[in-house]
Amino acid sequence: MGRFELNQSDRCRIDAARHELVNAQQLDMSDDRAMARTIGRLEVALQQLLEMFGEGGEQP
């Protein structure tokens, strides 16, 4: 993959993904609802990062 320049929106998405990852690492694993919310947020963050890199439309 070639290098490309990140715009402000891209940087915000990356920061948001990092924030969600930190939150997931501090999660109380005994709280099922919090785990479900966190998994959903991580899924959205990952989808946005894949879209940013031009691979958002591909499904496994």
HUTAUR-V501975 format. One record per residue. OMEGA is omega in whole degrees, -180 to 180 (999 if undefined). Layout:
OMEGA
OMEGA
//
This chain:
178
179
176
-180
178
174
-177
178
178
179
178
178
179
178
179
179
178
179
179
178
177
179
-180
-180
-180
-174
172
-174
179
-180
-176
-179
178
178
-180
178
-179
178
177
179
177
178
178
180
180
178
-180
178
178
176
180
-180
174
-179
-175
-176
-177
177
179
999
//
